[in-house]
């Protein structure tokens, strides 16, 4: 059937569509470009609202957001990062470790605020629609909230940096997070002076971006797409 003859939901205008893709392709993990200016409450509220409207399996909405403004609290988190990054460097071989130590991997003190995203496994009870056979779906839903926040932040000119090189135990103590609550992400957030054209780790040669054709499979693990799919990009 001719696609033009089908009834379907209204698509975005070309400019609206392009803005969505721009946010996706220009989103960056920011570590070093933070400016000292604060993020206004009205802007922060928009980011949190976008995060709260992420897709969640069974509409469980398992997330909570801890906004961290206090510099002393962020200093404790930075100390935890410093310990963790020393431990991480020791896990690589000598050459890789040397390259690792040269990387800027956080902006905990430079960014004016942090946002810790958590997941409450108990929200909505022990049996949740969509989690009956894949119990980890609450975790994946909370990660979708991180992505929503990240894309909204890019649209606002705000950089986000995900700090994963930090012990969850340290974050739990510093932020007073109960044991039964899962920690998903600690994010640095703030205005930046630049969004790099390419991700830092790609620019600095840590790893290359994989070709799309190397990660797309059709109708099963062994299936490959025809070249016309990739030529259309």
MIDRENSE-842900 format. One record per residue: y, z, x of N, C-alpha, C in turn; residue number from 1. Coordinates in Angstrom, 3 decimals. Example, Ala and Ser with C-alpha at 12.3 -4.5 7.8 and 13.67 -1.06 7.14 Angstrom:
BEGIN
> -5.690|7.800|13.190|-4.500|7.800|12.300|-3.300|7.800|13.200|1 $
> -2.250|7.080|12.850|-1.060|7.140|13.670|0.030|7.870|12.900|2 $
//
This chain:
BEGIN
> -1.195|0.000|0.847|0.000|0.000|0.000|1.243|0.000|0.880|1 $
> 2.246|-0.739|0.478|3.509|-0.801|1.204|4.145|0.585|1.199|2 $
> 4.470|1.097|2.394|5.053|2.433|2.493|6.342|2.532|1.695|3 $
> 7.088|1.429|1.635|8.363|1.437|0.915|8.163|1.633|-0.578|4 $
> 6.967|1.298|-1.082|6.703|1.407|-2.518|6.173|2.781|-2.895|5 $
> 5.871|3.609|-1.916|5.334|4.936|-2.181|6.460|5.918|-2.478|6 $
> 6.197|6.841|-3.362|7.154|7.912|-3.639|6.886|9.042|-2.654|7 $
> 7.908|9.429|-1.913|7.730|10.538|-0.980|9.021|11.325|-0.873|8 $
> 8.893|12.525|-0.348|10.052|13.409|-0.246|11.137|12.764|0.603|9 $
> 12.361|13.093|0.277|13.499|12.503|0.990|13.469|12.885|2.463|10 $
> 13.556|11.890|3.322|13.615|12.133|4.757|15.038|12.498|5.151|11 $
> 15.184|13.080|6.329|16.515|13.347|6.851|17.235|12.029|7.120|12 $
> 18.546|12.082|7.147|19.304|10.910|7.596|19.000|10.685|9.069|13 $
> 19.346|9.513|9.578|19.079|9.210|10.987|19.725|10.232|11.909|14 $
> 20.974|10.624|11.616|21.671|11.569|12.496|21.037|12.959|12.414|15 $
> 20.609|13.372|11.222|19.941|14.667|11.073|18.608|14.673|11.806|16 $
> 17.864|13.588|11.655|16.570|13.479|12.346|16.769|13.529|13.853|17 $
> 17.763|12.786|14.346|18.020|12.758|15.781|18.399|14.138|16.306|18 $
> 19.120|14.917|15.498|19.514|16.260|15.917|18.297|17.166|16.064|19 $
> 17.328|17.020|15.152|16.103|17.822|15.252|15.358|17.481|16.537|20 $
> 15.179|16.193|16.795|14.473|15.792|18.003|15.257|16.166|19.260|21 $
> 16.570|16.115|19.183|17.377|16.515|20.341|17.125|17.978|20.681|22 $
> 17.108|18.827|19.655|16.843|20.249|19.895|15.471|20.447|20.537|23 $
> 14.481|19.699|20.079|13.129|19.812|20.632|13.098|19.381|22.088|24 $
> 13.673|18.226|22.377|13.573|17.672|23.727|14.518|18.338|24.724|25 $
> 15.602|18.956|24.235|16.547|19.604|25.142|16.359|21.111|25.219|26 $
> 15.399|21.658|24.501|15.089|23.083|24.617|14.610|23.359|26.037|27 $
> 15.092|24.450|26.611|14.700|24.800|27.974|14.405|26.294|28.072|28 $
> 13.540|26.643|29.013|13.319|28.042|29.362|14.389|28.392|30.389|29 $
> 15.389|29.154|29.964|16.565|29.400|30.792|16.378|30.671|31.614|30 $
> 16.720|30.585|32.893|16.580|31.729|33.779|17.867|32.060|34.519|31 $
> 18.690|31.047|34.840|19.785|31.273|35.792|21.151|30.816|35.320|32 $
> 21.273|30.282|34.125|22.546|29.703|33.706|23.299|30.551|32.690|33 $
> 22.915|31.827|32.527|23.527|32.652|31.496|24.979|33.007|31.831|34 $
> 25.813|33.011|30.797|27.209|33.428|30.913|27.350|34.853|30.370|35 $
> 28.346|35.615|30.831|28.473|37.014|30.408|29.003|37.205|28.997|36 $
> 29.494|36.162|28.351|30.076|36.305|27.017|29.020|36.731|26.005|37 $
> 29.385|37.646|25.087|28.413|38.131|24.104|28.082|37.087|23.042|38 $
> 26.940|37.272|22.417|26.540|36.436|21.284|27.047|37.127|20.017|39 $
> 27.935|36.489|19.255|28.462|37.128|18.031|27.344|37.473|17.059|40 $
> 27.550|38.559|16.319|26.532|39.001|15.366|26.184|37.906|14.358|41 $
> 27.182|37.135|13.920|26.924|36.116|12.911|26.003|35.027|13.463|42 $
> 26.133|34.734|14.758|25.257|33.733|15.385|23.866|34.310|15.589|43 $
> 23.805|35.538|16.083|22.508|36.185|16.271|21.759|36.277|14.946|44 $
> 22.481|36.590|13.884|21.842|36.670|12.567|21.261|35.329|12.151|45 $
> 21.960|34.238|12.480|21.428|32.900|12.148|20.134|32.639|12.915|46 $
> 20.092|33.039|14.185|18.885|32.824|14.990|17.713|33.629|14.420|47 $
> 17.978|34.883|14.082|16.910|35.731|13.544|16.449|35.240|12.179|48 $
> 17.382|34.735|11.400|17.010|34.181|10.088|16.124|32.942|10.263|49 $
> 16.462|32.106|11.250|15.624|30.935|11.528|14.228|31.377|11.955|50 $
> 14.159|32.393|12.801|12.864|32.903|13.246|12.068|33.454|12.067|51 $
> 12.754|34.150|11.173|12.095|34.761|10.022|11.613|33.721|9.009|52 $
> 12.096|32.489|9.127|11.643|31.414|8.251|10.584|30.532|8.920|53 $
> 9.958|31.040|9.952|8.866|30.305|10.599|7.664|30.226|9.662|54 $
> 6.800|29.228|9.863|5.569|29.186|9.072|4.674|30.364|9.433|55 $
> 4.029|30.947|8.436|3.071|32.016|8.707|1.878|31.857|7.780|56 $
> 0.709|31.942|8.369|-0.529|31.781|7.601|-0.604|32.861|6.518|57 $
> -0.919|32.453|5.301|-0.998|33.395|4.198|0.331|34.028|3.848|58 $
> 1.418|33.432|4.347|2.773|33.977|4.156|2.826|35.450|4.562|59 $
> 2.082|35.777|5.653|1.947|37.178|6.059|3.196|37.718|6.762|60 $
> 3.997|36.840|7.384|5.236|37.247|8.060|4.993|38.478|8.948|61 $
> 4.159|38.355|9.963|3.724|39.534|10.722|4.710|39.999|11.789|62 $
> 5.828|39.328|11.927|6.738|39.570|13.041|7.745|40.693|12.784|63 $
> 8.207|41.286|13.882|9.411|42.120|13.905|10.197|41.697|15.136|64 $
> 11.508|41.919|15.097|12.389|41.507|16.186|13.189|42.716|16.676|65 $
> 13.020|43.077|17.939|13.775|44.168|18.541|14.894|43.550|19.376|66 $
> 16.138|43.760|18.955|17.293|43.243|19.688|17.678|44.276|20.742|67 $
> 17.740|43.843|21.991|18.011|44.749|23.115|19.357|44.392|23.728|68 $
> 20.359|45.229|23.473|21.693|45.008|24.026|21.995|45.952|25.191|69 $
> 21.475|47.172|25.138|21.806|48.210|26.104|21.387|47.788|27.526|70 $
> 22.353|47.811|28.445|22.060|47.357|29.809|21.054|48.282|30.506|71 $
> 21.105|49.565|30.209|20.159|50.491|30.825|18.724|50.174|30.401|72 $
> 18.559|49.827|29.137|17.232|49.445|28.659|16.786|48.159|29.345|73 $
> 17.703|47.206|29.453|17.359|45.942|30.117|17.079|46.167|31.601|74 $
> 17.742|47.139|32.205|17.478|47.454|33.619|16.057|47.977|33.803|75 $
> 15.594|48.792|32.854|14.207|49.274|32.921|13.227|48.109|32.809|76 $
> 13.534|47.171|31.919|12.662|46.005|31.762|12.695|45.152|33.024|77 $
> 13.870|45.044|33.644|13.969|44.277|34.890|13.133|44.918|35.995|78 $
> 13.130|46.239|36.068|12.290|46.922|37.054|10.814|46.614|36.806|79 $
> 10.430|46.587|35.542|9.046|46.263|35.205|8.719|44.830|35.621|80 $
> 9.675|43.920|35.404|9.475|42.538|35.848|9.309|42.476|37.360|81 $
> 10.128|43.208|38.104|10.071|43.178|39.568|8.701|43.621|40.056|82 $
> 8.162|44.674|39.460|6.816|45.113|39.838|5.777|44.040|39.515|83 $
> 5.894|43.470|38.327|4.901|42.481|37.889|4.946|41.220|38.728|84 $
> 6.152|40.794|39.122|6.239|39.539|39.872|5.681|39.692|41.279|85 $
> 5.784|40.909|41.847|5.143|41.151|43.151|3.629|41.050|43.007|86 $
> 3.105|41.625|41.934|1.663|41.546|41.679|1.235|40.104|41.452|87 $
> 2.046|39.345|40.712|1.707|37.950|40.410|1.685|37.101|41.674|88 $
> 2.666|37.291|42.559|2.726|36.504|43.793|1.463|36.689|44.625|89 $
> 0.921|37.894|44.617|-0.273|38.185|45.414|-1.523|37.500|44.872|90 $
> -1.460|36.972|43.656|-2.626|36.316|43.059|-2.770|34.860|43.493|91 $
> -1.703|34.275|44.054|-1.747|32.883|44.481|-2.148|32.787|45.951|92 $
> -2.594|31.595|46.364|-2.841|31.414|47.789|-1.497|31.419|48.522|93 $
> -1.527|31.469|49.837|-0.313|31.686|50.623|0.764|30.642|50.365|94 $
> 0.377|29.370|50.312|1.357|28.307|50.104|1.972|28.390|48.714|95 $
> 1.124|28.603|47.723|1.610|28.680|46.345|2.461|29.939|46.153|96 $
> 2.072|31.022|46.795|2.825|32.269|46.689|4.233|32.109|47.258|97 $
> 4.337|31.373|48.369|5.652|31.145|48.975|6.550|30.364|48.021|98 $
> 5.965|29.354|47.360|6.732|28.577|46.394|7.102|29.437|45.183|99 $
> 6.188|30.282|44.771|6.425|31.167|43.623|7.617|32.082|43.880|100 $
> 7.687|32.655|45.066|8.750|33.622|45.376|10.129|32.982|45.382|101 $
> 10.193|31.669|45.505|11.485|30.978|45.517|11.991|30.664|44.110|102 $
> 11.121|30.850|43.118|11.494|30.497|41.744|12.311|31.613|41.099|103 $
> 13.292|31.218|40.311|14.045|32.145|39.479|13.327|32.197|38.141|104 $
> 12.768|33.361|37.784|11.853|33.424|36.650|12.333|34.304|35.504|105 $
> 13.562|34.800|35.574|14.069|35.625|34.482|15.582|35.728|34.567|106 $
> 16.174|36.151|33.434|17.606|36.410|33.390|17.875|37.693|32.623|107 $
> 17.036|38.682|32.852|17.046|39.910|32.048|18.398|40.617|32.094|108 $
> 19.001|40.699|33.279|20.288|41.378|33.406|21.460|40.423|33.209|109 $
> 21.275|39.152|33.547|22.352|38.175|33.396|22.632|37.864|31.916|110 $
> 21.584|37.766|31.122|21.753|37.479|29.693|22.321|38.715|28.992|111 $
> 23.199|38.542|28.007|23.807|39.685|27.335|22.870|40.447|26.400|112 $
> 21.755|39.821|26.043|20.823|40.542|25.176|19.405|40.030|25.359|113 $
> 18.476|40.872|24.925|17.073|40.490|24.902|16.557|40.604|23.480|114 $
> 15.506|39.879|23.197|14.865|39.959|21.888|13.361|40.070|22.120|115 $
> 12.783|41.156|21.659|11.335|41.318|21.765|10.721|40.999|20.411|116 $
> 9.770|40.075|20.409|9.094|39.658|19.184|7.703|40.296|19.171|117 $
> 7.378|40.930|18.071|6.094|41.608|17.964|5.305|41.089|16.765|118 $
> 4.052|41.550|16.681|3.163|41.156|15.589|2.462|42.397|15.056|119 $
> 2.555|42.598|13.746|1.917|43.735|13.090|0.618|43.266|12.449|120 $
> -0.512|43.604|13.077|-1.814|43.156|12.580|-2.128|43.711|11.191|121 $
> -1.530|44.830|10.830|-1.884|45.494|9.575|-1.031|45.053|8.391|122 $
> -0.037|44.229|8.657|0.861|43.845|7.565|0.086|43.109|6.462|123 $
> 0.286|43.517|5.253|-0.370|42.938|4.058|-1.845|43.283|3.949|124 $
> -2.277|44.316|4.684|-3.625|44.832|4.479|-4.684|44.196|5.362|125 $
> -5.930|44.646|5.222|-7.016|44.194|6.095|-7.521|42.786|5.807|126 $
> -7.320|42.297|4.584|-7.780|40.948|4.232|-6.555|40.119|3.859|127 $
> -6.295|39.103|4.672|-5.106|38.269|4.480|-5.540|36.822|4.322|128 $
> -4.999|36.146|3.337|-5.312|34.737|3.118|-5.101|33.955|4.417|129 $
> -6.106|33.161|4.806|-5.994|32.332|6.007|-6.436|33.022|7.280|130 $
> -6.665|34.361|7.212|-7.120|35.081|8.394|-8.555|35.553|8.240|131 $
> -9.191|35.144|7.168|-10.544|35.631|6.902|-11.551|35.136|7.929|132 $
> -11.315|33.946|8.500|-12.259|33.381|9.460|-11.634|33.146|10.838|133 $
> -10.326|33.212|10.901|-9.635|33.081|12.192|-8.628|34.232|12.283|134 $
> -9.113|35.351|12.768|-8.345|36.580|12.748|-7.086|36.575|13.583|135 $
> -6.990|35.618|14.501|-5.830|35.561|15.391|-4.643|34.822|14.788|136 $
> -4.748|34.378|13.542|-3.677|33.564|12.969|-2.353|34.311|12.821|137 $
> -2.396|35.636|12.750|-1.137|36.369|12.719|-0.392|36.237|14.046|138 $
> -1.134|36.209|15.138|-0.513|36.016|16.453|0.146|34.649|16.540|139 $
> -0.566|33.627|16.095|-0.024|32.269|16.157|1.204|32.129|15.260|140 $
> 1.185|32.824|14.124|2.342|32.782|13.227|3.559|33.389|13.915|141 $
> 3.373|34.491|14.629|4.485|35.133|15.329|5.029|34.233|16.433|142 $
> 4.147|33.474|17.077|4.605|32.530|18.099|5.450|31.429|17.465|143 $
> 5.107|31.021|16.241|5.945|30.044|15.541|7.351|30.591|15.332|144 $
> 7.480|31.889|15.099|8.798|32.500|14.953|9.595|32.384|16.247|145 $
> 8.913|32.539|17.382|9.569|32.365|18.682|10.101|30.947|18.808|146 $
> 9.294|29.967|18.453|9.723|28.573|18.565|10.898|28.273|17.639|147 $
> 10.847|28.772|16.413|11.979|28.571|15.503|13.261|29.122|16.107|148 $
> 13.183|30.338|16.633|14.357|30.973|17.232|14.858|30.149|18.411|149 $
> 13.941|29.645|19.212|14.280|28.881|20.416|15.018|27.592|20.063|150 $
> 14.520|26.886|19.062|15.159|25.628|18.667|16.515|25.875|18.016|151 $
> 16.598|26.911|17.176|17.887|27.249|16.572|18.897|27.631|17.646|152 $
> 18.435|28.352|18.663|19.319|28.750|19.754|19.870|27.534|20.488|153 $
> 19.016|26.543|20.706|19.499|25.339|21.399|20.584|24.663|20.579|154 $
> 20.418|24.635|19.269|21.430|24.022|18.409|22.746|24.788|18.466|155 $
> 22.690|26.085|18.780|23.885|26.927|18.878|24.479|26.944|20.288|156 $
> 23.841|26.234|21.238|24.300|26.279|22.618|23.905|27.557|23.330|157 $
> 22.883|28.211|22.846|22.403|29.477|23.413|21.081|29.235|24.123|158 $
> 20.989|29.746|25.330|19.770|29.609|26.109|18.808|30.750|25.822|159 $
> 17.529|30.437|25.884|16.466|31.432|25.704|15.528|31.344|26.913|160 $
> 15.184|32.498|27.448|14.210|32.550|28.534|13.082|33.498|28.169|161 $
> 11.859|33.016|28.194|10.690|33.832|27.848|10.188|34.514|29.121|162 $
> 10.240|35.841|29.140|9.785|36.613|30.298|8.357|37.088|30.025|163 $
> 7.395|36.399|30.593|5.997|36.775|30.395|5.436|37.527|31.592|164 $
> 6.181|37.550|32.696|5.713|38.253|33.899|6.210|39.690|33.823|165 $
> 5.638|40.420|32.903|5.984|41.828|32.704|4.834|42.477|31.945|166 $
> 4.514|43.691|32.320|3.415|44.400|31.677|3.779|44.779|30.246|167 $
> 2.879|44.488|29.326|3.097|44.899|27.937|3.169|46.420|27.830|168 $
> 2.423|47.104|28.684|2.462|48.564|28.667|3.858|49.068|29.006|169 $
> 4.507|48.432|29.991|5.867|48.825|30.352|6.841|48.551|29.208|170 $
> 6.723|47.375|28.581|7.581|47.059|27.441|7.354|48.055|26.304|171 $
> 6.111|48.413|26.096|5.782|49.333|25.012|6.473|50.692|25.214|172 $
> 6.441|51.183|26.468|7.068|52.470|26.759|8.582|52.375|26.640|173 $
> 9.165|51.351|27.254|10.624|51.217|27.272|11.202|51.037|25.878|174 $
> 10.526|50.268|25.043|11.049|49.948|23.712|10.443|50.810|22.606|175 $
> 9.551|51.726|22.978|8.972|52.623|21.977|8.128|51.919|20.943|176 $
> 7.403|50.902|21.357|6.594|50.109|20.423|5.250|50.803|20.190|177 $
> 4.862|51.050|18.945|3.580|51.720|18.665|2.389|50.944|19.223|178 $
> 1.335|51.660|19.520|0.143|51.059|20.117|-0.473|49.988|19.234|179 $
> -0.372|50.160|17.914|-1.031|49.208|17.011|-0.244|47.912|16.821|180 $
> 0.957|47.839|17.387|1.788|46.644|17.274|1.599|45.773|18.509|181 $
> 1.302|44.505|18.300|1.091|43.565|19.410|2.431|43.011|19.897|182 $
> 2.623|42.987|21.203|3.832|42.405|21.790|3.585|40.920|22.042|183 $
> 4.443|40.090|21.478|4.287|38.638|21.602|5.172|38.075|22.711|184 $
> 6.453|38.442|22.717|7.372|37.828|23.676|8.576|38.725|23.925|185 $
> 9.032|38.729|25.179|10.349|39.289|25.488|11.224|38.108|25.891|186 $
> 12.317|37.913|25.164|13.181|36.761|25.362|14.555|37.201|25.855|187 $
> 15.080|36.511|26.865|16.475|36.671|27.261|17.288|35.662|26.450|188 $
> 18.468|36.072|25.990|19.267|35.189|25.135|20.742|35.298|25.476|189 $
> 21.407|34.140|25.556|22.841|34.134|25.809|23.367|32.727|25.975|190 $
> 24.680|32.603|25.899|25.303|31.304|26.145|25.082|30.916|27.606|191 $
> 25.042|29.616|27.851|24.777|29.117|29.200|25.820|28.072|29.587|192 $
> 25.932|27.821|30.883|26.877|26.799|31.332|26.240|25.428|31.426|193 $
> 24.899|25.372|31.258|24.223|24.081|31.382|22.802|24.185|30.864|194 $
> 22.335|23.126|30.222|20.925|22.980|29.893|20.378|21.880|30.803|195 $
> 19.521|22.211|31.761|19.015|21.196|32.692|18.353|20.030|31.974|196 $
> 18.449|18.859|32.595|17.860|17.660|31.992|16.343|17.760|31.905|197 $
> 15.742|18.484|32.845|14.289|18.662|32.842|13.967|20.148|33.031|198 $
> 12.801|20.591|32.587|12.408|21.982|32.798|12.428|22.347|34.286|199 $
> 12.792|23.590|34.587|12.882|24.042|35.978|11.595|23.804|36.758|200 $
> 10.470|24.175|36.174|9.214|24.078|36.921|8.812|22.630|37.169|201 $
> 9.247|21.739|36.305|9.019|20.312|36.547|9.955|19.817|37.646|202 $
> 11.234|20.187|37.567|12.218|19.739|38.555|11.873|20.241|39.947|203 $
> 11.321|21.446|40.027|11.048|22.053|41.322|9.643|21.783|41.827|204 $
> 8.923|20.920|41.118|7.632|20.461|41.613|6.479|21.426|41.419|205 $
> 6.655|22.420|40.543|5.549|23.360|40.328|4.394|22.657|39.623|206 $
> 4.709|21.920|38.561|3.728|21.115|37.840|4.446|19.928|37.199|207 $
> 3.757|18.786|37.059|4.360|17.635|36.374|4.106|17.707|34.875|208 $
> 4.892|16.949|34.102|4.601|16.817|32.679|3.433|15.853|32.501|209 $
> 2.452|16.246|31.716|1.309|15.379|31.452|1.727|14.206|30.581|210 $
> 1.077|13.059|30.780|1.324|11.896|29.932|0.746|12.155|28.538|211 $
> 1.449|11.704|27.512|0.986|11.921|26.138|-0.419|11.383|25.933|212 $
> -0.706|10.226|26.495|-2.019|9.610|26.285|-3.151|10.444|26.869|213 $
> -2.814|11.362|27.789|-3.845|12.201|28.403|-4.142|13.454|27.582|214 $
> -3.378|13.687|26.523|-3.611|14.890|25.723|-3.836|14.582|24.244|215 $
> -3.911|13.308|23.877|-4.168|12.908|22.490|-5.582|12.356|22.369|216 $
> -6.336|12.896|21.410|-7.692|12.425|21.143|-7.783|12.075|19.662|217 $
> -8.582|11.084|19.331|-8.645|10.589|17.949|-10.045|10.751|17.394|218 $
> -10.132|11.387|16.222|-11.394|11.531|15.483|-12.470|12.290|16.256|219 $
> -12.097|13.129|17.185|-13.063|13.906|17.947|-12.644|14.033|19.403|220 $
> -13.311|14.945|20.112|-12.931|15.231|21.499|-13.053|14.003|22.396|221 $
> -14.035|13.154|22.151|-14.260|11.987|23.006|-13.388|10.797|22.628|222 $
> -12.685|10.877|21.506|-11.914|9.731|21.041|-10.589|9.589|21.765|223 $
> -10.195|8.363|22.036|-8.903|8.081|22.669|-8.108|7.150|21.773|224 $
> -6.808|7.275|21.820|-5.954|6.421|21.012|-5.785|5.055|21.639|225 $
> -5.441|4.077|20.823|-5.189|2.760|21.399|-3.781|2.727|21.973|226 $
> -3.557|1.805|22.901|-2.300|1.771|23.635|-1.096|1.549|22.738|227 $
> -1.289|0.965|21.555|-0.157|0.677|20.680|0.559|1.956|20.250|228 $
> -0.196|3.065|20.143|0.413|4.329|19.784|1.444|4.751|20.818|229 $
> 1.111|4.610|22.096|1.989|5.061|23.168|3.079|4.039|23.451|230 $
> 2.780|2.779|23.229|3.789|1.740|23.433|4.923|1.854|22.419|231 $
> 4.631|2.487|21.257|5.647|2.620|20.213|6.705|3.663|20.568|232 $
> 6.428|4.491|21.548|7.367|5.561|21.928|8.496|5.037|22.810|233 $
//
